[in-house]
Amino acid sequence: MEFRDLRAQYDKYKEEIDSAILEVIHNTSFISGKQVETIEKRLAKYVGTKHCISCANGTEAMSLVLTVWDIKEGDAVFVPDFTFFSTGEVVAARGAVPVFVDVRRDTFNIDTVKLEKAINRVIDEGKLIPKAIIPVDLFGLPADYTEIDRIAGQYGLRILEDGAQGFGGSIDGKKACRFGDAATTSFFPAKPLGCYGDGGAIFTNDDELASLLSSLKVHGKGSDKYDNVRIGVNSRLDTVQAAILGVKLTAFIEHELEDVNRAYRLYTDKLKGSVETPVIPAGYVSSFAQYTIKLKDREERDSLQVYLKGKGIPSMVYYVKPMHKQGAFSDIKHNEEYYSVTNELCDVVLSLPMHPYLTEEDIDIVVDGIRSYSDNRYTA
Ligand SMILES: *Cc1c(COP(=O)(O)O)cnc(C)c1O
């Protein structure tokens, strides 16, 4: 069994994917081929934003937005403590300070009560200027944008939605990657919508931001690539990846999003009473980048993982370490008591195999593995 079975997906779409790749090779339009513009248009339409600007990866997508917003030394940007390193890295890379905020135990997403407290602490200290919030749609579930919008409005902060794991999720029918002033996603192969290498995109309704991003990502181009009006970077989605995404987006819309949600319902029904399963609030849809259960403590989580591995069942720990404990951020002072939930989650979470091609038989094997672990453990 695979943790995320990319091979099963390729087997199903082999003909379409192979011919999409071959078309790019035949046209030798490796950079900025027509498939790039086509996928940007389709992505913007699906998400419901005016603009989609593709780029090299999900990390660069965030960096480009923070660059246009001129986030710099002396600024504070609020980031969940429980996320992938990138979300804080892009802030520190600009010389600004990522202020880590604890998450909610039920949704794994940024705790808006603690967010507001963190903003007020930064204001009271008077050393940094609060500029932006980067909520993360962790494991596929959109963050609480109703509250985040209210807080951003009250304190005059911008919102950058990190939808690297969230593509396809929604709140009351409104798709992820359209919340906030700008949103980003990643097409890293294991994400909900992945390509066959690195790739990313930015979504926004802001015309000026969109035009600056399009310039920045191609060496600060003006009227063309050889007219350079600002210092930029080289951050493009290549044509082969765009062509692959063309096939995969169709599969994602036609059945994959539904299929991961079917897997979620099966897991959750079958695991009832055995372990704590993910909570999806009313009105929310997750794209299930991960299906994450919670165990009692680190010892139980780690021994379950070893037990499952012995039965050939893969699982992963996202994340072993809170952001505030990462060595790269050791110069930022923090107070442990602000992070009680993230500290606990890092000890107890375990992500189970999850992808659109997971069969009910696979799910039964995983569930039986977890059940037999509990039985052995508590009757021994
Ligand atoms: C994967 C990921 C990123 C970075 O995306 P890349 O394409 O790998 O650069 C950023 N944020 C989160 C939450 C992610 O999971």
The ligand as a MOL file (V3000), in Angstrom:
LIG
                    3D

  0  0  0     0  0            999 V3000
M  V30 BEGIN CTAB
M  V30 COUNTS 15 15 0 0 0
M  V30 BEGIN ATOM
M  V30 1 C 4.1160 22.1930 0.4960 0
M  V30 2 C 3.8230 23.4170 1.2650 0
M  V30 3 C 4.3900 24.6580 0.9360 0
M  V30 4 C 5.4690 24.8260 -0.0940 0
M  V30 5 O 5.1920 24.3890 -1.3760 0
M  V30 6 P 6.4210 24.0120 -2.3460 0
M  V30 7 O 5.7710 23.9220 -3.6860 0
M  V30 8 O 6.9900 22.7260 -1.8760 0
M  V30 9 O 7.3980 25.1190 -2.2840 0
M  V30 10 C 3.9960 25.7570 1.6530 0
M  V30 11 N 3.1100 25.6740 2.6540 0
M  V30 12 C 2.5530 24.5060 3.0180 0
M  V30 13 C 1.5570 24.4860 4.1310 0
M  V30 14 C 2.8980 23.3300 2.3400 0
M  V30 15 O 2.3600 22.1680 2.7210 0
M  V30 END ATOM
M  V30 BEGIN BOND
M  V30 1 1 1 2
M  V30 2 1 2 3
M  V30 3 2 2 14
M  V30 4 1 3 4
M  V30 5 2 3 10
M  V30 6 1 4 5
M  V30 7 1 5 6
M  V30 8 2 6 7
M  V30 9 1 6 8
M  V30 10 1 6 9
M  V30 11 1 10 11
M  V30 12 2 11 12
M  V30 13 1 12 13
M  V30 14 1 12 14
M  V30 15 1 14 15
M  V30 END BOND
M  V30 END CTAB
M  END
